[in-house]
Amino acid sequence: MAKGEGSWTLVDAVPRNQGAGTFRGAFEAARLEEWEEFTADCGKFEQEIAKEISREKFTFAELEEEEQSLERLRRWFRELKSRDVLRLPQADDASAHLVRCTEALEAYASLVYDATLPE
């Protein structure tokens, strides 16, 4: 087969019974589980930031590590959002939690800069 050549097939499936509701329910349950896991990880991120602040661990190495963790959460949020075709309300909750994570990191970054840069 030459580059760019191919074929495709479109299948239009209609359930014969109540299968559509079962399928939707399973899909929704899977998305809800993903949103719950994401929100739990956001909570862990906020706890980690609070721990570093309480320990006064204000280093650029730690800040960089936390920035990478936040970026991982952002990528994960985008992936989940792209799969959430049902537009579940938990996505809004997760978005708000991600905003709080961002604010926590910004506050931590300010403390790191204040502690390490000469005045």
C-alpha atoms as a printed R data frame, in Angstrom:
    type eleno elety resid chain resno       x      y      z
1   ATOM     1    CA   MET     A     1   0.000  0.000  0.000
2   ATOM     2    CA   ALA     A     2   1.460  3.385 -0.992
3   ATOM     3    CA   LYS     A     3   1.771  6.191  1.481
4   ATOM     4    CA   GLY     A     4  -1.515  7.996  1.970
5   ATOM     5    CA   GLU     A     5  -3.639  5.160  0.665
6   ATOM     6    CA   GLY     A     6  -6.058  3.300  2.844
7   ATOM     7    CA   SER     A     7  -9.646  2.505  3.451
8   ATOM     8    CA   TRP     A     8 -12.221  3.104  6.124
9   ATOM     9    CA   THR     A     9 -15.482  1.633  7.221
10  ATOM    10    CA   LEU     A    10 -18.356  3.401  8.930
11  ATOM    11    CA   VAL     A    11 -20.554  1.253 11.119
12  ATOM    12    CA   ASP     A    12 -23.845  2.593 12.401
13  ATOM    13    CA   ALA     A    13 -24.876  0.444 15.353
14  ATOM    14    CA   VAL     A    14 -28.263  0.708 16.993
15  ATOM    15    CA   PRO     A    15 -28.891 -1.260 20.193
16  ATOM    16    CA   ARG     A    16 -31.753 -3.738 20.078
17  ATOM    17    CA   ASN     A    17 -32.642 -3.310 23.735
18  ATOM    18    CA   GLN     A    18 -31.691 -1.142 26.682
19  ATOM    19    CA   GLY     A    19 -27.999 -1.514 25.845
20  ATOM    20    CA   ALA     A    20 -27.523  2.185 25.128
21  ATOM    21    CA   GLY     A    21 -28.253  3.098 28.756
22  ATOM    22    CA   THR     A    22 -25.911  0.410 30.007
23  ATOM    23    CA   PHE     A    23 -23.141  1.609 27.728
24  ATOM    24    CA   ARG     A    24 -23.659  5.252 28.748
25  ATOM    25    CA   GLY     A    25 -23.706  4.274 32.416
26  ATOM    26    CA   ALA     A    26 -20.442  2.380 32.111
27  ATOM    27    CA   PHE     A    27 -18.825  5.256 30.216
28  ATOM    28    CA   GLU     A    28 -20.035  7.779 32.799
29  ATOM    29    CA   ALA     A    29 -18.810  5.618 35.686
30  ATOM    30    CA   ALA     A    30 -15.366  5.388 34.093
31  ATOM    31    CA   ARG     A    31 -15.173  9.169 33.634
32  ATOM    32    CA   LEU     A    32 -16.351  9.775 37.220
33  ATOM    33    CA   GLU     A    33 -13.644  7.460 38.510
34  ATOM    34    CA   GLU     A    34 -11.021  9.347 36.487
35  ATOM    35    CA   TRP     A    35 -12.217 12.722 37.775
36  ATOM    36    CA   GLU     A    36 -12.156 11.425 41.371
37  ATOM    37    CA   GLU     A    37  -8.615 10.140 40.935
38  ATOM    38    CA   PHE     A    38  -7.523 13.438 39.397
39  ATOM    39    CA   THR     A    39  -9.071 15.460 42.216
40  ATOM    40    CA   ALA     A    40  -7.387 13.212 44.790
41  ATOM    41    CA   ASP     A    41  -4.015 13.825 43.109
42  ATOM    42    CA   CYS     A    42  -4.669 17.563 43.193
43  ATOM    43    CA   GLY     A    43  -5.250 17.237 46.930
44  ATOM    44    CA   LYS     A    44  -1.942 15.386 47.294
45  ATOM    45    CA   PHE     A    45  -0.207 18.142 45.348
46  ATOM    46    CA   GLU     A    46  -1.615 20.809 47.663
47  ATOM    47    CA   GLN     A    47  -0.549 18.759 50.700
48  ATOM    48    CA   GLU     A    48   2.955 18.457 49.279
49  ATOM    49    CA   ILE     A    49   3.207 22.220 48.815
50  ATOM    50    CA   ALA     A    50   1.939 22.801 52.364
51  ATOM    51    CA   LYS     A    51   4.515 20.300 53.689
52  ATOM    52    CA   GLU     A    52   7.378 22.052 51.893
53  ATOM    53    CA   ILE     A    53   6.234 25.407 53.246
54  ATOM    54    CA   SER     A    54   5.968 24.071 56.810
55  ATOM    55    CA   ARG     A    55   9.502 22.617 56.497
56  ATOM    56    CA   GLU     A    56  10.691 25.880 54.962
57  ATOM    57    CA   LYS     A    57  12.201 23.935 52.100
58  ATOM    58    CA   PHE     A    58  12.586 26.911 49.803
59  ATOM    59    CA   THR     A    59  14.940 25.663 47.090
60  ATOM    60    CA   PHE     A    60  14.864 26.058 43.350
61  ATOM    61    CA   ALA     A    61  15.297 22.293 42.951
62  ATOM    62    CA   GLU     A    62  12.132 21.665 44.965
63  ATOM    63    CA   LEU     A    63  10.288 24.403 43.093
64  ATOM    64    CA   GLU     A    64  11.249 22.836 39.780
65  ATOM    65    CA   GLU     A    65  10.031 19.436 40.972
66  ATOM    66    CA   GLU     A    66   6.693 20.925 42.018
67  ATOM    67    CA   GLU     A    67   6.395 22.783 38.695
68  ATOM    68    CA   GLN     A    68   6.821 19.452 36.891
69  ATOM    69    CA   SER     A    69   4.147 17.885 39.083
70  ATOM    70    CA   LEU     A    70   1.738 20.708 38.275
71  ATOM    71    CA   GLU     A    71   2.469 20.381 34.559
72  ATOM    72    CA   ARG     A    72   1.692 16.655 34.812
73  ATOM    73    CA   LEU     A    73  -1.658 17.540 36.411
74  ATOM    74    CA   ARG     A    74  -2.379 20.040 33.632
75  ATOM    75    CA   ARG     A    75  -1.663 17.466 30.913
76  ATOM    76    CA   TRP     A    76  -3.796 14.896 32.691
77  ATOM    77    CA   PHE     A    77  -6.654 17.397 33.016
78  ATOM    78    CA   ARG     A    78  -6.535 18.109 29.279
79  ATOM    79    CA   GLU     A    79  -6.619 14.375 28.510
80  ATOM    80    CA   LEU     A    80  -9.567 13.781 30.830
81  ATOM    81    CA   LYS     A    81 -11.409 16.792 29.459
82  ATOM    82    CA   SER     A    82 -10.990 15.510 25.900
83  ATOM    83    CA   ARG     A    83 -12.615 12.188 26.873
84  ATOM    84    CA   ASP     A    84 -15.444 13.758 28.867
85  ATOM    85    CA   VAL     A    85 -17.940 14.023 26.021
86  ATOM    86    CA   LEU     A    86 -20.781 13.905 28.568
87  ATOM    87    CA   ARG     A    87 -19.553 17.184 30.096
88  ATOM    88    CA   LEU     A    88 -19.898 15.916 33.642
89  ATOM    89    CA   PRO     A    89 -20.073 18.527 36.429
90  ATOM    90    CA   GLN     A    90 -17.082 16.860 38.096
91  ATOM    91    CA   ALA     A    91 -14.938 18.381 35.335
92  ATOM    92    CA   ASP     A    92 -15.781 21.847 36.665
93  ATOM    93    CA   ASP     A    93 -14.867 20.761 40.182
94  ATOM    94    CA   ALA     A    94 -11.581 19.360 38.895
95  ATOM    95    CA   SER     A    95 -10.882 22.578 37.008
96  ATOM    96    CA   ALA     A    96 -11.404 24.609 40.184
97  ATOM    97    CA   HIS     A    97  -9.103 22.265 42.078
98  ATOM    98    CA   LEU     A    98  -6.422 22.687 39.402
99  ATOM    99    CA   VAL     A    99  -6.708 26.465 39.787
100 ATOM   100    CA   ARG     A   100  -6.117 26.065 43.537
101 ATOM   101    CA   CYS     A   101  -3.043 23.935 42.789
102 ATOM   102    CA   THR     A   102  -1.717 26.662 40.519
103 ATOM   103    CA   GLU     A   103  -2.298 29.302 43.180
104 ATOM   104    CA   ALA     A   104  -0.554 27.136 45.791
105 ATOM   105    CA   LEU     A   105   2.481 26.734 43.541
106 ATOM   106    CA   GLU     A   106   2.596 30.469 42.827
107 ATOM   107    CA   ALA     A   107   2.553 31.204 46.569
108 ATOM   108    CA   TYR     A   108   5.313 28.638 47.116
109 ATOM   109    CA   ALA     A   109   7.381 30.099 44.265
110 ATOM   110    CA   SER     A   110   7.149 33.545 45.862
111 ATOM   111    CA   LEU     A   111   8.472 32.124 49.117
112 ATOM   112    CA   VAL     A   112  11.325 30.374 47.295
113 ATOM   113    CA   TYR     A   113  12.324 33.571 45.507
114 ATOM   114    CA   ASP     A   114  12.060 35.629 48.688
115 ATOM   115    CA   ALA     A   115  14.224 33.127 50.577
116 ATOM   116    CA   THR     A   116  16.938 32.596 47.971
117 ATOM   117    CA   LEU     A   117  17.408 35.845 46.078
118 ATOM   118    CA   PRO     A   118  19.453 38.670 47.566
119 ATOM   119    CA   GLU     A   119  17.554 41.811 48.376
